[in-house]
Amino acid sequence: MQPAARPVAPGVTSADPVLLLASGLNGPDDLYYYDSDGSVLVGEHGNGRLARVGPAGFTRLPQVVGEAEGITEIGGTTYVADQLHARVVALTDTGVRTVLQLQPDPNGLNLDGISSDLNGTGLVIPDSPHGTVLFVDTSGHVTSRVGGFRRPAGSAPDPSQGGYLIADENFSAVFEIVNGKVTRLAGGLAGVDDAVRTQSGHVLVTLPASGRLFDVSSGRNLASGLRNPQGLGFDGAQNVLVTESDSGRLDLVVTTFAVEVPAGTVQLAPGQGVCLRVLRAPGNAEDLKAFGTAGAVTLLDPGTGATGEVVPPRCFLPACAVTVEVRGASGSEFAQLSYRD
């Protein structure tokens, strides 16, 4: 059973493949990637919902969060920045709980892209209208603050430097906070919204007005033609996740590798193998191994090539699913196969 090509993001230009992970989102903004299963939680600014995008599509969580912006997780609890109400909330089983209430801005331009701290035990919260970055514990107590910004719009931990990248929209610059000291890394980045650092040390930013995912370190576009790019992050194999707010999409810029499996629910004979295809970025040749859930057996690892094969177990239901994880030096990628006997 042969794999199907994954849909590409129309209108986006890049030297790397750019896949369309989800469409039909309502003003998608910031995002959070779950290493456990390869799903992505996306805040929908337009309706205050949170969409969980996985290998089989997306579903919306029941909670409503005003205008959902930054998202992070600490100790199994998901925290979301509610821009409408100038607060950070924690998701509960039935709704939300306010963790920190900030002073609202009369123009509604409240807090934006929050993150966890380096230890994964506290929150880093850009109090955007007041030009301050707050360090907050999970009980909502402000433990420290760093000022001097104009509109800090995004925070991201930077373990390689022991600090935090801060995208400042009104300064058109990216800063780094290390041990309370602020250093300007780059300027001339009009309207910069988010910033992250790759494992190779490159700083990437979203530039919403010009529709670009820009590599500050190399001075080149990683992707262009994006419609109001907002959320920015990495998946399990260090591919780049980016939302397009104006087109309602979540995209994946494949800078390492991605996995393709057959589309839809396929019918298999007992013991029939299913082929995997590896979509690689230019120059990627890392050695890859395949793993399956629910008793699937790997017949062929992709290795440094483009194909692999797994055999799903017997299916005694109208449809069954197997999650395939492919691991390499860059990390893990997930794909889900739906089948019946």
N, C-alpha and C positions, 0 to 999 in steps of 0.2 A: 504494500500500500504506500503510494508515493506522497510526499509532502506537498503542500500548496504554498505559493509565494504569499508573504504577508503584505497587506496593503501599505502603500507608501503615502506620505503626507504630501498632498498636491500643492504645487506652488512654492515649495521650499527648495532652495538651492544649497547644496553642500558637496564637498568632496567625499563625504561619508554617506552611506545609506541612511535615509530618514524614514522611519516607520510610523504609521498612524496607529496609536494604541487605543484611542477612543475618540468618538465624535458625539455631538449632541449634548455636550456639557453646557451649563448655563453660566457664562462668564468665568471659566476656570482660572484660578489664580495660583496660590501657593500649593505645594505638594509635599508628601512624605512617603518614602519608600520603605516597605516592610521586607527585611532580609529573610524572614521565615518562609514566605510563600511567593515572593515576587510581585505582590500587589502594591498598588499606589493609591494613597488617599489624596484626593484633590478637593480643595475648597472651591465651591461654586459661589462666586461673589454676587451673582445675579439673584440667587434665591436663598442664600444662606444654608444650602445643603452641603453634604459631604459625600462625594462619590468615590466608591472603592473600585478601582480598575484592576482586574486580574486577567490571567491568560484566557478566561472564558467570557470576558466582557465586563460590564460594570453594573453595580447596584448602588442605590443611595441609602445611606444610614438614616434612621428615623429622626435623629436630632436636627434641630434648626438653630443656626448660630448667626442671626442678623446678617452681617456681611462677612463671610468666612475668608480670612486671610491666612497668616502663617500657621503652620501645623508642626507639632513635634510630639514625641512620645517619651515618657519617663516612667520606668517601673511598671509598664503595662497600662498606664493611663495616657490617653490622648488629650493634648492641650491645643486649643485653637484660639487665635486672635480674632476677636469680634470687632471689626473696625467701626461698625455702626454705633455700638454702645461703648467704645473706648475701653474695652476690658479683655482680659484673658479668661477663658473658661476651660473647665475639664469636662470631658464627656462622661456621663453616667449611663447606667443601663436604660434609663427612661428619659433623660434630657441632658441638661448642662448644669454645672455648678460654677459660680463666679469665684475665681482664684485671686484676681487682682483687678480693681477698678481704678482707672486713670482719669485725670481731668479731661473732659471732652473738649475738642476744638470746635469753636462756633461754626466753622466751615465744613465740619464732618471729616476732615483729613486726619483721622486718628491713627493709632498704632498699625503696624504692617507685619513684616515677616519675622516672626519669632523663631527661636531655635532652642535646643538644649545646650547646656554648658559642656565643657570638655569631659567632665566626669560622668555625664549622663544622670546627674542628680538634681540639677536646677535649671532655671529658665533664663534665657537672654532675650530681653524685650526692648526693641527700639521704641521709645516713647516719641514717635515721629514728630508731632507738632511742637514739641518742647525741646527738640535737639539733644536728647539725652538717651543713652543706652543703660537700661537697668538690669542688674543681676538679682534674680528673685528665687527664693526657695519654693518648694511645691506647696507650702502653706500660704504663700502670698506675701511673705516678708521680704522687703527689699534689703539685700545684704550689702550692695554697693552700687554706685552709679558713675558713669563717665559722660561728661558733657563736651560741648564745643562743636557739635554737629549742627547742620541746618535742617535736614530732614532725613534722618536715618531710616531707610525703608526696608532693609533686609539684613539679617544676621545669619552667619554660618560658622560653626566651629572649624578651626584650622589646626588639626592636631600636629601637622608637620612643623608648625611655627609656635605651637603652644598658645594660640590666641584665637581671635575671632575676626572674620572678615565682615565689614560693615559697608553696605552700599548706601551712599548718601545721594538721594535724588536731586536735591537743590544745590548741592555742592558739585554735582556732576563728577563725582569721584568715588574711589574705593579706598577705605581706610582699614587698618588692622589695629586691634587692641591686644596688646600683650602686657600682662602684669599691670594693667591700669594705664599704660602709656599708649597714646594714639600716634600712629604713623600713617602718613598718606602714601598709598602705593601707586595710584594712577589717577589722572584727571582727564578732562576733556571728554567725559562719557555722559553726554546729555541725557538726563532723565533716567540714569542707571537705577535698576529696581532690585536686582539680586546679584550676588557674587559668590562663587565657590572656587575651591582650588582642587585641581586634579592630582592624582597620585604622582604624576611627573612634575608637579610644581607649577603648572600653568593656571593663571587666574582667569576664570570665565565669567562673563556678565551678560545679563539681558538688557537690551536697549529697546524699550517698547516702541518709541516713536519712529525709529528707523527700521524696526522689524528685524533686528539682528541678534544673534547669539555670537558674542565677540570674545576672542581670545586676547586678553590684554597683554599677555606675556609675549606672544608672537606678532601682535598687531594685525591679525587676520580674522576674518569672519569664519566661525565654525559652521554657521548656517545663516542664510538671509532669506527674505521673502516671507518671514513669519508675520502673522497678523496680531500685533500687540502681545509679544512674548512677556510672560509674567513669572510663573513659578519655575524654579530651576533646582536640579538635584541630580543624583547619580542612582543608577540601579545597581544590582548585585555584581555586575561585571564591569562597572565604571563606564557604562554607556551613559549618555547625557539625556535626562528627562527635561522637557520644557513644555509649558502650556502655551496655547495661543488663545488668549481671552476673547478676541473678536470673532474667531472662527469656531469657538467651542470645542477645541481639540486638545488632546494630550499626545505629544510626539516623542519619539525616541531617536536620538542621533547615535547611530551605531559606530562607536569609536573603537570597539573591540570585536564582539561577536554577538549574534542573536540566533535563536533556534526556530526552525519552521517544521510544522507537523501537518498531517492531512486536515483539511477543513471540514466542518460539519460533523455529523455522526456517521462513521464508516462501518460497514459490515465486514467482519473478519471470520475466516474459518478458524477452528481451534488450532492454536499453535502458529498462526500466521504472523509473520513479522511486519512491523511498521517502520518505514524509513524516516529518519530525521535528516534535515538539511541544515547546515550551518551557514549563516550569512555573515561574512567577515568584512571588517573594515579593511581598506587597502593597507597591505603590509602585515596584517595580523596572521600569524602562523602558529599560535600557541597550541600545545598538546591538550586535547579535550577528552573528557571521559563522561559517559552518560549514566544516569541513575534514574530508576523509576519507582513510583509508589505502588501500593496495592498489589505487590507480588510480581510486578513486571520484571522480565529478565532481559539483561543487555546482551545482545548477540555481537554487536560491533560498536566499539567506541569510535568517535569521529577522528581521534588522533589529531594530526596536523592537516587533515583533509577536510572535505565538505559534507560527508555523509556518515550516518550511524544507523543502528537498527535496534529496536527493542521488541519484545514479544509480550503483549499484555496477557493477563490471566483470563480464564473463561469468564464470560459475563452471563449471569442468570437473571438479569433485569432488563427492562426495555432499553436501557442505555446505561453504560458504565463510563467512568472517567479514570484516566491515569495521568498523573503529573510527572513530566519528564524534567529532570534537572541535569544540566550540562555544566561541568566544572572545569575550570582552567586556571592559569596563573592570575588572570584578571579577576576571577571570582565566579559567581554562578548565574546562570540564566534559566528561566522556567518556561515551559510550554505545557499546555493541557490537551490531551487527546480524548475525544469522545467516541465510543465504539459500542457495537453490539455483535453478538454471535449470529 
